[in-house]
Amino acid sequence: MDRKSPAPAQPTLFEQSRSGRRAVLPPPPEAGLPAIDSCIPERFLRSRPAELPELGEIEVVRHYTRLSSMNMAIDKNFYPLGSCTMKYNPRVNEAVAGLEGFAWAHPLCAPAEIQGYLEVFHRLEGLLAEISGLPHVSLQPAAGAHGELTALMMIKARLVERGEAGSRTIVLVPDSAHGTNPSSAATAGFEAR
């Protein structure tokens, strides 16, 4: 594998700071609102301004964009095995997941408050079942490792049901696999090799 030389060091925001530069300034408070120092006890107020870098908005955006371009990304690199935090999510999925109705749903919402959300889940389960040829699917596993363990537990249950559990006990795991792979196999009652 061709190793790239390390990226050159990027200047910090403090190194790019120039006195007097400003990004977006918040609007003045509405008339009739109390002064902030009357709302916060004096012991919590600063005696002098925070020592923050002074930059324009475009400088901040370019800085973080430059840094983010150094990260591993599905649309820029090949993903190695064991990339549980970096699964392929098409950009459209990210846009939809960021919509207010999804992004702001609270885990403790009553079912009546999230019927649209539940309908999307129900339809997705139906589509995945149709595509996979399975009678049912579950969206319950919360992460890749959780899904992996769930699948192995289902395999184990099916082997027990068919009377094959004692003869089919080994799960092959490549050396390059994520650490959860042998762990999930062992937790489900298999021997990882």
PATIZA-599267 format. One line per field, with one value per residue (C-alpha): residue number from 0; y, z, x. Coordinates in Angstrom, 3 decimals. Layout:
N
i: [NUM  ...] .
v: [Y  ...] .
w: [Z  ...] .
u: [X  ...] .
***
This chain:
193
i: [0  1  2  3  4  5  6  7  8  9  10  11  12  13  14  15  16  17  18  19  20  21  22  23  24  25  26  27  28  29  30  31  32  33  34  35  36  37  38  39  40  41  42  43  44  45  46  47  48  49  50  51  52  53  54  55  56  57  58  59  60  61  62  63  64  65  66  67  68  69  70  71  72  73  74  75  76  77  78  79  80  81  82  83  84  85  86  87  88  89  90  91  92  93  94  95  96  97  98  99  100  101  102  103  104  105  106  107  108  109  110  111  112  113  114  115  116  117  118  119  120  121  122  123  124  125  126  127  128  129  130  131  132  133  134  135  136  137  138  139  140  141  142  143  144  145  146  147  148  149  150  151  152  153  154  155  156  157  158  159  160  161  162  163  164  165  166  167  168  169  170  171  172  173  174  175  176  177  178  179  180  181  182  183  184  185  186  187  188  189  190  191  192] .
v: [0.000  3.386  5.495  9.204  11.542  13.310  16.428  19.653  21.198  23.546  26.865  27.033  29.554  31.455  31.661  33.005  35.516  39.244  41.907  43.427  40.626  39.486  36.863  37.259  39.522  38.659  41.216  43.568  42.271  43.124  46.213  45.570  42.567  42.844  43.318  40.030  41.036  41.398  37.784  36.119  36.377  38.541  35.661  33.945  36.976  37.480  40.314  40.575  39.224  35.623  35.248  33.932  34.144  37.020  35.770  36.408  33.774  32.655  32.076  29.802  27.889  27.412  26.315  23.560  22.513  22.175  20.065  17.914  17.149  15.315  12.886  9.495  9.866  7.440  9.734  10.175  6.907  3.135  2.035  -0.631  -3.458  -2.498  0.958  0.774  4.523  5.238  3.181  4.334  6.781  8.420  12.192  12.137  9.982  12.510  15.324  13.460  12.463  16.137  17.245  18.754  15.935  13.364  15.267  16.765  13.687  12.993  9.366  9.696  11.000  9.343  7.152  9.557  12.327  10.439  8.619  9.851  8.577  5.177  4.942  5.476  2.688  0.366  0.988  0.508  -2.814  -3.916  -2.901  -4.629  -7.800  -7.769  -7.151  -9.852  -12.389  -12.640  -12.720  -10.025  -7.746  -5.683  -2.166  -2.680  -3.307  0.104  -0.225  -2.436  -4.513  -4.842  -5.995  -8.470  -9.969  -10.077  -11.945  -14.494  -15.058  -15.651  -18.091  -19.908  -20.129  -21.528  -24.122  -25.189  -25.402  -27.625  -29.769  -28.648  -26.489  -29.106  -29.739  -26.169  -24.237  -22.346  -18.810  -17.825  -14.328  -12.721  -11.267  -7.838  -7.982  -5.529  -6.682  -7.073  -9.944  -12.632  -11.146  -11.426  -14.997  -15.995  -14.203  -16.089  -19.406  -20.000  -20.513  -17.777  -18.913] .
w: [0.000  -0.959  2.168  1.724  3.442  6.420  5.608  6.349  9.703  9.519  11.340  14.314  14.507  17.068  14.606  11.936  14.319  13.509  15.896  14.900  12.617  13.257  11.937  12.292  15.164  17.039  16.864  19.820  22.511  22.140  23.941  27.450  28.118  31.243  30.903  31.019  34.088  36.003  35.116  36.041  39.477  39.402  40.460  37.129  34.947  33.313  34.542  31.045  27.615  26.735  24.809  21.589  18.068  15.989  12.534  9.772  9.077  5.779  7.509  10.074  7.399  5.262  8.280  9.312  5.701  5.194  8.351  7.447  4.046  5.917  7.473  6.101  4.063  2.032  -0.989  -0.886  0.283  0.370  3.742  5.617  7.461  10.974  10.146  12.356  12.754  9.047  7.219  3.812  4.181  0.937  1.219  0.663  3.808  5.817  4.490  5.377  8.831  9.468  8.780  11.803  12.125  12.471  14.099  16.852  17.774  21.466  22.569  25.138  22.691  22.952  19.920  18.978  18.576  16.143  13.797  10.711  12.131  12.951  9.475  7.897  10.107  9.214  5.485  5.711  7.498  4.741  1.980  3.640  4.144  0.465  -0.770  1.484  1.004  4.762  6.370  8.881  9.693  12.738  12.903  16.585  16.522  17.397  15.811  13.587  16.477  17.914  14.529  14.191  17.614  16.800  13.542  15.272  17.983  15.295  13.511  16.793  17.475  13.987  14.411  17.748  16.100  13.344  15.785  14.301  17.134  18.385  14.987  13.712  16.358  14.522  13.121  10.882  11.662  9.575  11.364  10.052  11.602  14.133  17.747  18.105  15.561  17.761  20.816  19.233  18.120  21.651  23.231  20.893  21.939  18.972  18.776  16.794  14.577] .
u: [0.000  1.358  1.822  1.357  3.752  2.195  0.214  2.043  1.201  -1.750  -1.629  -3.968  -6.780  -4.715  -1.821  -4.178  -5.754  -5.519  -6.739  -10.052  -11.261  -14.813  -17.196  -20.949  -21.975  -25.164  -27.962  -28.394  -30.760  -34.417  -35.673  -36.879  -34.623  -32.457  -28.706  -26.830  -24.842  -28.119  -29.067  -25.776  -24.155  -21.037  -18.788  -19.592  -18.856  -15.480  -13.309  -11.777  -12.760  -11.907  -8.670  -10.163  -8.751  -10.042  -11.003  -13.469  -16.119  -14.547  -11.187  -12.832  -14.781  -11.671  -9.623  -12.038  -12.668  -8.902  -8.616  -11.632  -10.111  -7.341  -9.865  -10.778  -13.972  -16.078  -16.061  -12.262  -10.684  -10.963  -12.281  -10.350  -12.061  -13.077  -14.329  -17.407  -17.689  -17.318  -19.933  -21.101  -23.946  -25.005  -25.146  -28.917  -29.292  -27.331  -29.527  -32.739  -31.455  -30.732  -34.314  -36.029  -38.580  -35.796  -32.960  -35.112  -37.160  -36.667  -36.101  -38.903  -41.540  -44.928  -45.754  -48.552  -45.953  -43.721  -46.082  -44.212  -40.940  -42.478  -43.998  -40.564  -39.159  -42.054  -41.628  -37.855  -38.305  -40.700  -38.298  -35.331  -37.392  -38.415  -34.859  -33.361  -36.151  -36.644  -40.094  -39.086  -36.166  -35.278  -33.934  -33.196  -29.431  -28.038  -24.584  -22.457  -21.119  -24.626  -25.948  -23.091  -23.868  -27.598  -26.893  -24.657  -27.264  -29.898  -27.572  -26.981  -30.740  -31.358  -28.600  -30.126  -33.567  -32.144  -30.154  -26.817  -25.480  -23.029  -21.460  -21.249  -19.320  -16.566  -16.691  -13.789  -12.508  -9.731  -6.698  -7.642  -11.126  -12.426  -12.069  -15.810  -15.831  -14.226  -15.927  -19.384  -18.655  -17.630  -20.604  -22.974  -21.372  -19.092  -15.342  -13.560  -10.688] .
***
